[in-house]
Amino acid sequence: MRRYFFEILALVLIGGSIYFFTESIAYLARRDYVSSILVFFIGLSVISVGKEIARLALVQKE
């Protein structure tokens, strides 16, 4: 049961990071470069947490 929770959480986090990357592109279109860089780094941190949760789900699989 815990493994499925981690898999779903990893998918939500990785999907959520896509939202941050699209917002970063939207800020670039508006020429707001500082906000774009900040949102981009937030997206990177969210995707790295999702990656670690996915690893944890793989460990729970065994």
VENQUI-V605809 format. One record per pair of residues at least 24 apart in sequence whose ideal C-beta (glycine too) atoms are under 10 Angstrom apart, sorted by the first residue. I is the first residue (numbers start at 1). J is the second residue. D is the distance in whole Angstrom. If there is no record, write none. Layout:
I|J|D / I|J|D
This chain:
1|60|10 / 2|56|9 / 2|57|9 / 2|60|6 / 3|56|9 / 3|57|6 / 3|58|9 / 3|59|9 / 3|60|4 / 3|61|6 / 3|62|10 / 4|57|8 / 4|60|9 / 5|53|10 / 5|57|8 / 5|60|9 / 6|53|6 / 6|54|8 / 6|55|9 / 6|56|5 / 6|57|4 / 6|58|9 / 6|59|9 / 6|60|6 / 6|61|9 / 7|53|8 / 7|54|7 / 7|56|10 / 7|57|5 / 7|58|9 / 7|60|9 / 7|61|9 / 8|53|10 / 8|57|9 / 9|49|9 / 9|50|8 / 9|53|5 / 9|54|9 / 9|56|9 / 9|57|8 / 10|49|9 / 10|50|5 / 10|51|8 / 10|52|8 / 10|53|4 / 10|54|4 / 10|55|9 / 10|56|8 / 10|57|6 / 10|58|10 / 11|50|8 / 11|53|9 / 11|54|8 / 11|57|10 / 12|46|10 / 12|50|8 / 12|53|9 / 13|46|6 / 13|47|7 / 13|48|9 / 13|49|6 / 13|50|3 / 13|51|9 / 13|52|9 / 13|53|6 / 13|54|9 / 14|46|8 / 14|47|6 / 14|49|9 / 14|50|4 / 14|51|8 / 14|53|9 / 14|54|8 / 15|46|10 / 15|47|10 / 15|50|8 / 16|42|10 / 16|43|9 / 16|46|6 / 16|47|9 / 16|49|10 / 16|50|8 / 17|42|8 / 17|43|5 / 17|44|8 / 17|45|8 / 17|46|4 / 17|47|4 / 17|48|9 / 17|49|9 / 17|50|6 / 17|51|10 / 18|43|8 / 18|46|9 / 18|47|9 / 19|43|8 / 19|46|9 / 20|44|8 / 20|45|9 / 20|46|6 / 20|47|8 / 21|46|10 / 21|47|9
